[in-house]
Amino acid sequence: MLSLIVLALLPPSDPTSASISSIAPASSPPPLNHGPGTSGGGSTTASGETLRRGRWSFELRSDRTQFERVSVAEAEAMAIANGEFDALESSWVNQLALSYGLTDDLQLGLQLGYYAGSNFIDAEEDGAGGAESATADPHGVTDTWVTVKWRVMRGANGHMALITGVKLPTGKDDETLTSGEELEPSSQPGSGSVDYQAGLAYSRFLTPRITLDASGLYTIRTAHDGFEVGDRADLGLALAYRLTEDVRAPDNWSIFGLNGVWLDEDQEDGVANDSSGGETLYLALGVRDRINEHLSLSLAPGVPILQDVNGEQVETDWRVGLALIFTL
C-alpha cells in the first residue's frame, strides 16, 4: 500500500524557525489527487533548531505546481479507455505559519492556508461508448495544523528536535463540479478529517559556510465519511552554502536543496484507489537571502527528472516555492 516516493529540491527552514508542511464529497473517487496535502502541496525541510524563549516567527509561503495540460476532449478519451479520469492544470497553496518559543528548546506552531486549483476536469465513461465531463476551479481555506517542536539535543554535534502535530478540519470541503457533484476529499481545500504528524529534524554546521538540515515527518490520515486520503511522509535533506563571507552581514545569500515526499494511496470504504500515488524525482536549485537578522527570503524552482505515477494520472511539469520569514 505504501506506493509513492517523491524527491524534490526545495528550501530548508530558516535556522531561526521551522515549519512543517501542510496537509490536505463525492461518489467513487476519480483517479488522481491534487489537494493541498497531496500532489498539489509544497514541502519544506524542517530545521532541528528552535526559537529562543519569547521569540516569534511569521512565515509566508507560496507553492505553485503546474501539471501537464489536458483538454476536455483528451480527458473524455482517457475516461472511455479507463472508465474515469481527472486532471488539474495548476495548483497554488499559500500558507501562514506562526511559531513561538515557549522555552529555548520548546516551540509551538500554528499553520493556516489557502488553496486554489485551476481547470480541474472530471470525466467518466457513460456506458454507451462515450463520456461525460465536468469542471471546477476548487479554492478555499485549508485545514489548520497545530504543532510542537521539542529540541532534545544541541551542541557541537548539531541540533535534533522531535516534531508532533495535529490537523484540525477547519478547511473548506464542499467544492463542487459544474455538474453539482462534490470533489473527492483529496482534491478539496480541506479533507474533513483529523490527522496526526510526528517526526525528527536535525541541523548542524559542516563547515563555517555549509549547513545541513535533515528531517523526516510522517502524517497519519484518518477517514471522514468513509474516505481516507493516503498517509504522507516528508523526507528532507538540505545542504546550504553561504555565499557571503560574514554570517552577520546584510543580504546574506545561500544556495541549497534536497527534499522528499512520500504519499500512500487514497481509500474509500477500505478499498484502495490504485490511480493515486506514484514516484517523482525533482531537480531544483534554491536560493535564500538573509536580508537582515529579522527577515529572510527563499526561492526554489524545480522540475521533475523522473516520474512514475500509478494508474492514469497527469504528470507534473514544474513547481516553485517562495517563502518570506520574519522573526521577532
C-alpha positions in Angstrom: 0.0 0.0 0.0 2.9 2.3 0.5 3.2 3.4 -3.0 4.6 6.9 -3.6 8.1 8.4 -3.1 8.6 12.0 -4.3 12.0 13.6 -4.1 12.1 17.4 -4.5 14.7 20.1 -4.1 13.0 22.8 -2.0 14.2 25.2 0.7 15.1 24.2 4.2 13.5 26.1 7.0 15.2 29.3 8.3 17.7 28.5 11.1 15.7 30.6 13.5 12.4 28.9 12.8 11.0 25.8 11.3 7.6 24.9 10.0 6.1 21.7 8.8 4.2 21.3 5.6 0.5 21.5 5.3 -1.7 18.5 4.8 -4.7 18.3 2.9 -17.6 14.7 -1.1 -18.1 12.5 -3.9 -19.3 9.2 -5.1 -16.5 6.8 -6.0 -13.1 8.7 -6.1 -11.9 9.5 -9.6 -8.2 8.8 -10.2 -5.5 11.2 -9.0 -5.5 13.6 -6.1 -4.4 17.3 -6.3 -5.4 18.9 -3.0 -3.0 20.9 -0.8 -2.0 17.8 1.2 -1.3 15.6 -1.9 0.4 16.3 -5.3 -0.7 20.0 -5.3 1.0 20.8 -2.0 4.5 22.0 -1.2 7.1 20.6 1.2 9.9 22.0 3.3 12.8 20.5 5.2 12.4 21.3 8.9 15.3 22.6 11.0 16.5 20.9 14.2 16.8 24.3 15.9 14.0 26.0 17.8 13.2 29.6 18.5 14.7 31.2 21.6 12.3 31.7 24.5 9.8 34.6 23.9 10.6 35.0 20.2 8.1 34.9 17.4 8.4 33.8 13.8 6.0 34.6 10.9 6.4 32.7 7.7 4.5 33.4 4.5 4.9 30.6 2.0 3.6 30.2 -1.6 3.9 26.9 -3.6 2.8 26.8 -7.2 2.6 23.4 -9.1 2.0 23.2 -12.9 0.7 19.9 -14.3 0.7 18.8 -18.0 -2.2 20.3 -19.9 -5.1 18.1 -20.7 -8.1 19.2 -22.8 -11.7 18.2 -22.0 -11.7 16.0 -25.2 -8.5 14.3 -24.1 -9.8 13.7 -20.6 -13.0 12.2 -22.0 -11.0 9.9 -24.3 -9.0 8.7 -21.3 -12.3 8.1 -19.4 -13.6 6.0 -22.3 -10.5 3.9 -22.2 -10.2 3.6 -18.4 -13.7 4.2 -17.0 -12.9 7.5 -15.4 -10.1 10.2 -15.5 -9.4 13.5 -13.9 -6.8 16.2 -14.3 -5.8 19.6 -12.9 -3.9 22.3 -14.8 -2.3 24.0 -11.8 -2.5 24.4 -8.0 -1.4 27.2 -5.7 -1.1 26.8 -2.0 -0.4 29.9 0.2 0.4 29.4 3.9 0.9 31.5 7.0 2.9 29.7 9.8 3.2 31.3 13.2 5.7 30.0 15.7 6.5 30.9 19.3 9.5 29.9 21.6 7.9 28.8 24.8 11.3 27.9 26.1 14.7 27.8 24.4 14.0 24.1 23.5 10.2 24.1 23.1 8.5 25.7 20.1 4.7 26.0 19.4 3.3 26.5 15.9 0.1 27.2 14.1 -0.3 26.9 10.3 -3.2 28.2 8.2 -3.5 28.2 4.4 -5.5 28.9 1.2 -5.6 26.6 -1.7 -6.6 27.4 -5.3 -6.8 24.8 -8.1 -7.3 25.8 -11.8 -9.2 23.9 -14.5 -10.0 20.6 -12.7 -11.6 18.1 -15.1 -13.6 15.1 -14.1 -14.5 12.7 -16.9 -16.4 9.4 -16.7 -17.4 6.8 -19.2 -21.2 6.9 -19.9 -21.8 3.3 -20.7 -22.7 4.0 -24.3 -19.3 4.3 -25.8 -18.9 8.0 -24.9 -18.0 10.0 -21.8 -19.4 12.9 -19.7 -17.2 15.5 -18.1 -17.5 18.4 -15.6 -15.0 21.0 -14.5 -14.2 23.1 -11.4 -11.7 25.7 -10.0 -11.6 24.4 -6.4 -10.5 27.0 -3.9 -10.8 27.9 -0.2 -9.1 27.8 3.2 -7.2 24.7 4.1 -7.2 22.7 7.3 -5.3 24.1 10.4 -2.2 22.5 11.8 -1.1 22.9 15.4 2.5 21.8 16.0 5.0 21.3 18.8 8.8 21.1 18.3 11.0 19.9 21.2 14.7 20.1 20.8 16.3 17.1 22.5 19.9 17.6 21.5 22.1 20.7 20.9 25.9 21.2 20.9 28.9 20.7 18.7 27.3 17.7 17.1 24.3 19.6 15.9 20.7 20.2 16.9 17.9 17.5 16.9 14.2 18.1 17.6 11.1 15.9 17.9 8.1 17.3 16.0 4.5 16.4 16.5 1.3 18.0 15.2 -2.5 17.6 14.8 -4.6 18.8 11.8 -8.0 20.2 12.6 -10.7 20.0 9.9 -11.3 23.7 9.5 -10.8 23.8 5.7 -13.5 24.1 3.0 -14.6 20.6 2.0 -17.7 21.1 -0.2 -16.3 22.4 -3.5 -18.4 21.1 -6.4 -18.0 20.5 -10.1 -20.2 22.2 -12.8 -22.4 19.1 -12.6 -23.2 19.8 -9.0 -21.2 16.8 -7.7 -18.7 17.3 -4.9 -15.0 16.7 -5.5 -13.3 13.9 -3.6 -11.7 14.9 -0.2 -8.1 14.6 -1.6 -8.9 17.3 -4.2 -10.7 19.6 -1.7 -9.0 22.5 0.1 -9.8 20.7 3.4 -10.1 16.9 3.8 -12.7 17.0 6.6 -10.6 14.6 8.8 -8.4 15.0 11.9 -4.9 13.9 11.1 -1.7 13.5 13.1 2.0 14.1 12.4 5.3 13.0 14.1 8.9 13.2 13.1 12.5 14.3 13.7 14.6 17.2 12.4 18.4 17.6 12.6 20.7 20.6 11.8 24.4 21.3 12.1 27.3 23.2 10.6 29.5 21.0 8.4 31.9 23.9 7.7 31.7 27.6 8.6 29.8 28.2 5.3 28.0 24.9 4.8 25.0 23.8 6.9 23.0 20.6 6.8 19.2 20.3 7.6 17.6 16.8 7.6 14.0 15.9 8.6 11.6 13.1 8.4 7.9 13.7 9.1 5.1 11.1 8.9 1.4 12.1 8.6 -1.3 9.6 9.6 -4.6 10.4 7.9 -7.9 9.3 9.3 -11.2 8.5 7.5 -14.0 11.0 7.1 -17.4 9.9 5.6 -15.8 6.6 4.5 -12.9 8.3 2.6 -9.3 8.3 3.7 -6.6 10.4 2.0 -3.4 8.4 1.8 -0.7 8.8 4.5 2.2 11.1 3.8 5.9 11.2 4.7 8.0 14.2 4.1 11.7 13.3 3.9 14.2 16.1 3.6 17.9 16.7 3.2 19.1 20.2 2.6 22.6 21.4 2.1 23.1 25.2 2.2 26.2 27.0 1.1 26.6 30.6 2.3 28.0 32.8 -0.5 28.5 35.8 1.8 31.7 35.5 4.0 30.3 37.4 7.1 27.4 35.5 8.6 26.1 38.7 10.2 26.3 40.8 7.0 23.0 42.1 5.4 21.9 40.4 2.2 23.5 37.1 3.3 23.0 34.7 0.3 22.9 30.9 0.4 22.1 28.2 -2.1 20.6 24.9 -1.0 18.5 21.8 -1.9 17.1 18.4 -1.3 13.7 17.5 -0.1 11.4 14.5 -0.5 7.7 13.5 -0.1 6.1 10.0 0.1 2.3 9.5 -0.3 0.2 6.5 0.3 -2.9 5.6 -1.8 -6.3 7.0 -1.1 -9.0 4.6 0.2 -12.8 4.7 0.1 -14.7 2.2 2.3 -11.4 0.3 2.8 -10.8 -0.1 -1.0 -7.5 1.5 -2.2 -7.6 3.8 -5.3 -4.7 2.4 -7.4 -4.7 5.5 -9.6 -3.4 7.7 -6.7 0.3 7.9 -5.8 3.4 7.2 -7.8 7.0 8.3 -7.9 8.6 11.6 -8.9 12.1 13.0 -8.7 12.5 16.8 -8.9 15.7 18.7 -9.6 16.0 22.3 -8.4 18.4 24.9 -7.1 17.2 27.1 -4.3 18.5 30.5 -3.2 18.0 32.2 0.2 18.7 35.9 1.1 19.0 36.6 4.8 18.1 40.2 4.3 18.8 41.1 7.9 18.7 39.5 11.4 14.9 39.5 11.3 14.0 38.8 7.7 14.9 36.2 5.1 13.5 35.3 1.6 13.8 31.9 -0.2 13.0 30.9 -3.7 13.2 27.3 -5.1 12.0 26.4 -8.6 12.1 22.7 -9.5 11.4 20.4 -12.5 10.8 16.6 -12.4 13.5 14.5 -13.9 11.8 11.2 -13.2 8.1 10.4 -12.8 6.3 7.0 -12.4 2.7 7.7 -11.4 0.2 4.9 -10.6 -2.6 4.3 -13.0 -3.7 7.0 -15.4 -2.7 10.4 -14.0 -1.4 13.7 -15.3 2.3 14.4 -14.5 3.9 17.5 -13.1 5.6 19.9 -15.4 7.3 22.1 -12.8 6.8 23.6 -9.3 8.2 26.6 -7.4 8.2 27.6 -3.7 8.6 31.1 -2.3 9.0 31.8 1.4 9.3 35.0 3.4 10.2 34.6 7.1 10.1 37.4 9.7 11.4 36.8 13.2 11.0 38.9 16.3 
